[in-house]
Amino acid sequence: MKKILYVAIGALLLASCTKDEVSAVDTSMSADLSVMLPQKSYDTSDKGMYAGVIVANEAQFHGKLWVNIGNDSNVSALVKTNNEEITFEIASQNGNVYHFESERGSFDVDVTNYRDVVVSNVSIDQTSGNARVIKETNAAKVQAVLGTFDDLLLPDLGWTGTFDFLVDPATAYMTEVIVTSASGTMSIDFAADMEVGDTGCYGAEPPFFFQDLDPAANLFEMYAVGQIWTLPSGMTILYDLGFSKNIMDANTIPYTDGVLYPELMNSILFGGTIETSACTWVDANGYYVIINPEGTAYIGGGFINIDTSGLTPVVTSPLVETATMTKYTANPSGL
């Protein structure tokens, strides 16, 4: 008998998510753009700091991107991947369009509309790519959470790539979900179009992301379920995901798994066997399926994997007394 993980810490997480959630950043004009605090005087200007993600080389190049447009009187950009840091220098400027170059490649950033910045002509290691950045303000740095998706559950489409999230740490809410396929197509789901979903494991209303940089807090929480996203192509992505370092450490759950209530995937991948609104241990950070434009068939599906490479498990006492737990494993046979 598979057992559902009931984790009675909703109140703890709610308290965590309602306190001051602005992560500490360097308030000096550090040369490291990833921690440089945007100048308040540029909050409503095309000058200042921008942050987001960059993907190239069939999604093999994948990192966080920061762009500095005169925030400290300089113009530059920085990419950080899990393996390297690459600095891009300003090579030319044409009005509000800035051309950046490094030994690894180049791209253009158009800040004519600083509320909707356009990054184009992305080339890394002689391969084309895509990038997305949004304006940072003095109140809080934008936080990018990197992820990927595979096609291991339903490989009919063979659709794989990156599954990234941009978060406003002042509110802890996701502002954008950015999916880039290995073929290079980038699609964006904006906060205004995201579903609230079932709270499931948590006391705060999803979709949200919260991280406390203090290791003692042991908080890296991410939750978005019941998401229905129609792409410009007419295909629709359904997805659920959930990750809580606090819960997983307390119950010795590996970071390759997840803790969530799979609102949509419960019937699609688990045969409706998961108790309604229960916080459940499942075999992935998240799941997705793709529905064809006609709405008649599932044509792709797989796992969503969040980049947890920077997280270290913390040995803690169990937050609740639980029976021996067995995780739920997705079964695509019903698709």
Buried (B, 14 or more C-beta within 10 A) or exposed (E): EEBBBBBEBBEBBBEBBEEEBEBEBEEEEEEEBBBBBBBEEBBEEBBBBBBBBBBBBBBEBBBBBBBBBBBBEEBBBBBBBEEEEBBBEBEEEEEBBBBBBBEBBBBBBBBEEBEEBBBEBBBBEEBEBBBBBBBBBBBBBBBBBBBBBBBEBBBBBEBBBBBBBBBBBBBBBBBBBBBBBBEBBBBBBEBEEBBEBBBBBBBBEBBBBBBBEEEEBBBBBBBBBBBBBBBEEEBBBBBBBBBBBBBBBBBEBEBEBBBBBBBBBBEBBBEEEBEEEBBBBBBBBBBBBBBBEEEEEBBBBBBBBBBBEEBEBEEEEEBEEBEEBEBBEBEBEEB
